[in-house]
Amino acid sequence: MNLTEIKALLREHDIRLTRSLGQSFMHDGNQVARIADLAEVSSTDDVFEIGPGLGPLTEVLLERAKSVLAIEVDARLVDVLQKRFAGRSAFGLIHTDALAYVKTGDVDWREWKLVANLPFSVGSPILVELAQPGHGPRSMTVTLQKEVADRIAAPPGVKAYGVLTLLLRAAYELDGDFLIPANCYFPPPAVDTSCIRLTRRAEPLVPPESFKTYVKIVKRGFSQRRKMMLKLLKQDWPADKLESAFEAAGLDAKIRAEALTIDQFVTLTTHLARR
């Protein structure tokens, strides 16, 4: 679907883009194909897509996948998608808010792949919800603001490293990425865009029964980045238990959260989750 076709569809259906939904549609076919290539979509894959818009990525996914389930919140776009892909038995469409939908936890996504141009306003929380233990997809290949993608990929010790990095990387490994120029969208977004692929680990670094403790440690540790982590965690655990956990993880008492590796966070979790 090229730019001329996108503009024609918008005119035909009298659709004016909604700024609050961050609507910006990709019209570069090469970039759409790169997204599907990075996701390694094949004829055996069940794929779900969040925020399909007018369906340029949907069209490519239907050519490659076993099935495609699209989730779209805008009723105007739902109407367009229903007409575009009428009669395609492999295509399913749900008209709902995607973040609210994945938050319910009612769907087991473990055998699915997520491939999507995620709405910028809800991209991060959607990924965090899907990375919860027990029901996350096999892989998540998504476009995001470059700033968000950088946070997911960040190593310890840099400003971008933080809560988002650690909540996603406990269950997923970063498995590829590329930049997408703003002029590949209509209208062009005001921020740079990246496509990343996250592949689910064979075994999560944190067992499901300890995940709430892990989240609590991570969020508390980064609640005030410039403060020593040990002092912050004393709001939730006794000093003697913390000292034992820090010793087991090989951590200095004065260390800040931004300096810890994910493995050190996991070690802390192992010790602090014990009753």
N, C-alpha and C positions, 0 to 999 in steps of 0.2 A: 504494500500500500504506500504510494508516494504522496508527496505534499499536495499535489493537485487533487488526488482522490480524497484525501482527508478533508480538504476545504469544501469539496463538492458534497460530501456526506453531511458535514456540519450545516451547510446551506439547505440541503434537501430536508433535513429534519429540524431546521430552525433552532439549532443548538448554539447557545452562547456559553463559552467556557466559564466555569465557576472557580473564581480565585481561591475561595476557602477550601476547595477540594484539591487544590494544587494540580489542576488538570493540564497536562502537557503531553502531547502524543508523538511518539517516535515515528518518523516517516522515512528513515534511511534503511532500506532493505538489507544492506550489508551488515549494519549493526544488529538488526533483528536476528539475522542468521548467526552472527557471532554469539549472541546470547544463547540460542538453541544449541550451538556447537559446544559452548563451555559447559552447558548442562548435560551434554552427551545424551540427548533425548533419543530414544529408539522405539521401535514398534512394540516392545514389551512393556513400555512405561505408562503408568497412570500418572498424569500430570495435573496439578491444580495451579491456577493462575489468579492472582489477586490484582484487581484494578485493570482489567483488559482494555478499558476505553473503547475505541472503535474496532479493536480486534486485529491490529497488524501482527502482533506476536502470536495471538491465538491461531491465526491462519497458518503460520509456519509450524506451530506445535501440532495442529491437527494433521499436517502432512507427515509428521514424523512419529507421533505418539500413538499408543493404543487407545487412550481416551484423554480428554481434556475437560476439567471442571473449572469453570470461570466464576469468580465471585465479584460482583459489581454493585456498588451502592447507588449509583445515579440511574434513576428510572428511565431517563431519556436515552442513555447509552444501552441499557438493558433492551429497550425496544429495537435499537439499531442492531445489536448483536443477535437477537432472536431472528430478525429478518435476514441478516447476512448468512447465518449458519443454519437456517431452517433445513431440516431434512438430513443433517449430519448426525448420524446415530452415535458417533463417538463424542459428541459435544453435549456438555451439561452446563446449566447456568443457574446460579443462585443470586437472587436480588436481596442483598443484605449488607450490613456493615461488617467488613471482613475482620476488624479487630475484635468486635463483640462476638463474632462467630467463632473465632479460634480460641477466645477466652473461655468459652463454655467447656472446652475439653471434651466435648461429646464425640468428636470424630478422631478415629485412630489413623494418623497420617503416616505410620511407619513404613508402609509399602509405596508411598507416593513420592514424587519429586515436586518441589515448588519451583516454578519458573515464572518470573513476574517483573514487570516494571512497577515496583511498589510506589504507592502514593507517598511523597516525601514526608507528609505530616504524620504518618502512622507507621512508617517503615521499621524503625527501631523497635517499638513495642510489639509489633507483629512477630518479628524475629525472636524476641525474648520469650513471648508466649509459646511459640512453636518449639523453642529449645528446652522447654520444661521436660523433666524426666518422663519417659514412658510412652510418648505419642508423637515425637518429632519425625518429620519426613526424612527420607534417605539422604536427600541433598536439598539445598536451597540456593538457587542461582537467581540473583535479584539485582536490579539497579537501585542505587541509593545516591544521596548526596555524597560527593567524594569525602567530605569531612566525616561523615558517619562511617564510610568504608575504611577510612584511615584509623578511626577509633577501634574498629573490629580487628584490624590487622596489627595494631600497635604493640611493640615490645615494652617490657618494663623500663621505667626510667624516663619516658617521654610524656609530654603533656597529654597526648591523645589517649594514653593507656588509662583504663579505669573500669567502671562498673560494667559497661556494655561489653568491653573486651572479654572480661572474665565470665560473665553470665553466658555468653555464646560459646566461648572456646572450651568450656568444661565438657561440652557434649559434641562440639563440631570443630573440624579442622579447616583452615582456610586453604582452598585448593585451586586458586586461580583468580585473576582479576584483570580488567582492562578499563581504560578511560573511554568515555563517550563524549564527543564534542557537543556543545550546546546547540549548534546549528542542525543537529540531527532530530531536533524536536520542534513541534509547533504547538504553542509559541515557545521560543527558546527559554529554558529556565534561567534564573538569575544566579544559579550556583553550578559548579562543576559536578559532573556525574560519573560514577563508576559502576561497573558490573562486577560482582564478586560471586564466587561459588563456595559454599560451606558444605562439607561432606560429613555426615554423622560418623563419629568414632565407633569402632567396633564395640568398645566398652567405654562408657562415660568415665571421666576422671573422678567424678564424685558419685557415689552410689545414691540411688533415689531416696533412701531413708535419711541421708545426711544432707540433702540438697538445701533444705530450708536453713540449716545451720551455715552452710557455705554462703548462701545469699545474705544472711544476716551479717556475717564477718565482712564480706566484700562491701556491702553498703555502709556499714558502720566505719570501716577503715577509710573509705573515700568520702565520708560525710564532711570531713575537714582535712583536705589534702595536706596541709602544711603542719598538721599536728602529728605527734608520734602515735603510731597505731596502737601500741600497748595501752596508752592512756585512754584512747577512744574505746577500746574493747572492754575496759574496766566498768563501763556502764552496763555491761551485759554478763560478765563473768568475774568470778573472784580472782584476786591477784595471784594466789598460789597456783591455780589451774592454768592461768595465762602464762606464768613464768615457765611452767613445765612444758606447755605447748610450744612456746617460743624456743626453748632449748632443744626440743625434739626437731624443730624445723631449722635449727641453726641460725636463728635470727637475733640480731642485736636489739636490745630493749629500746633503743632510740630510733629504730627504723620507721620510715613512713610507708604507707600502703603502696605508693607508686613504685617502690623499689623491689617489692616482692614478686617472684615468679609465680606462675599459676600453680606449679608443683608445691611451692611453699604455702600457698593458700590452701591447697588440698591437704597438706600435712596438718596445718592448724585445724582444719575442719575435722579431720580424723580424731584428733585429741579432744577438741572442744565439744564434739557431738556425743562423746561418752557421758553417760549419766553418772 
